[in-house]
Amino acid sequence: MTRILITDHVFPDLAIEHEVLAPLDAEIVLAPTADEDTLAELAASAQGILVCFAPVTERVVDAAAAAGCGVIARYGIGYDNVDVAAATRHGMVVTNVPDYCLDEVADHTMTLLLAAARGLVPAVREVANDGWAIDHAGVHRIAGRTLALVGLGGIGRRVAARALAFGLNVTAFDPFVDDPGVEGVALAATMADALAAADFVSLHAPATVENHHLIDGDAIAQMGRRPVLINTARGSLVDLDAAVAALDDGRLSGLALDVTEPEPLPPGHPLRRHPRAIITPHMAFHSVEATEELQRRAATEVLRALTGLEPARPVNREVLAR
Ligand SMILES: NC(=O)c1ccc[n+]([C@@H]2O[C@H](COP(=O)([O-])OP(=O)(O)OC[C@H]3O[C@@H](n4cnc5c(N)ncnc54)[C@H](O)[C@@H]3O)[C@@H](O)[C@H]2O)c1
């Protein structure tokens, strides 16, 4: 019998997967935990894998290869949690869903920016505590201030368009982009140039080995205007200890994060209650519509791969030629 392993998920239920995969007459197995031992054991009898955030390590991929597994479908855009090189060695296709939530993440980024700029969280807390006072010093005009985007791909461009509509000046640093693609965005030659002039810094680069701790103490030292640092990309882009230190001593005026390292933030972590931090639980991708689309498209990749059709969005296309 065909078996599909779901390593982990964040959805209300798996009805969509059952519906999409019905033609395979497959058993759908949800891993009880996402540790490597459990996943390796379950992968050893799986012909297809659906993965959300769980690490699909070389050991898990090797175990799946022994079962003739043909596809690892990532629920999401980034696929840094899947050992793609190991999958490619075994001729296993890895897929992602690169564009299901671009508007949601851009909206969430602007939500964090606006909430930080308008002092929304302390104001709501004030009212909840039966007060009615305004934080006069902490709120500044948004129009005319500068947003630096680090990464100008699908999400970065959508943030740029929204930010321009709020009257922000938008600068972007992206070493792989020559044409900003959005009128009114200025490209910076270096990340340091972009950071130096920014009142808000927002990260939209992928989590690669090269980008690990892209924003560390040195990068924060290049930020000349005590900006709000926003991260809706991946936690590993930011050295969180350095960012907390900068928030505490005023080199950052705010920290607005949808993604952290580690994730979730440990209970009691200082950022959970920090007056100038806004932390959301890795939810930027989510809307009811985006999540349903994500489940359907990821499951369809498994169906296509296991019925001899080419997946729509392979990330290691070279295996298809074999
Ligand atoms: N929080 C969430 O729920 C959520 C949801 C979806 C995507 N994401 C994350 O958002 C990020 C952006 O996604 P996207 O769809 O726009 O990706 P994308 O691939 O379209 O764009 C990424 C851009 O970053 C650029 N880049 C790479 N390294 C860089 C560097 N060191 N400095 C500056 N730019 C660099 C690339 O050239 C590319 O243009 C990814 O990290 C993705 O994982 C988060």
The ligand as an ORCA input file, in Angstrom:
! r2SCAN-3c Opt
* xyz 0 1
  N       6.718     34.443      8.002
  C       6.140     33.657      7.121
  O       5.084     33.082      7.383
  C       6.740     33.518      5.752
  C       5.937     33.074      4.705
  C       6.477     32.991      3.438
  C       7.807     33.309      3.212
  N       8.586     33.683      4.249
  C      10.005     34.036      4.033
  O      10.060     35.299      3.382
  C      11.327     35.422      2.748
  C      11.179     36.052      1.369
  O      10.346     35.249      0.554
  P      10.140     35.603     -1.007
  O       9.008     34.765     -1.469
  O      10.096     37.059     -1.203
  O      11.518     35.028     -1.615
  P      12.175     35.397     -3.026
  O      13.070     34.250     -3.338
  O      11.151     35.809     -4.014
  O      13.059     36.690     -2.691
  C      14.164     36.634     -1.847
  C      15.117     37.711     -2.324
  O      16.183     37.821     -1.371
  C      17.370     38.132     -2.105
  N      18.531     37.872     -1.261
  C      19.180     36.702     -1.032
  N      20.196     36.906     -0.178
  C      20.195     38.234      0.130
  C      21.015     39.040      0.949
  N      22.047     38.531      1.657
  N      20.727     40.352      1.045
  C      19.703     40.886      0.349
  N      18.905     40.168     -0.459
  C      19.148     38.849     -0.558
  C      17.263     37.290     -3.353
  O      18.091     37.793     -4.380
  C      15.772     37.401     -3.675
  O      15.545     38.457     -4.587
  C      11.933     34.005      2.758
  O      12.869     33.941      3.819
  C      10.766     33.119      3.090
  O      11.157     31.928      3.730
  C       8.075     33.812      5.504
*
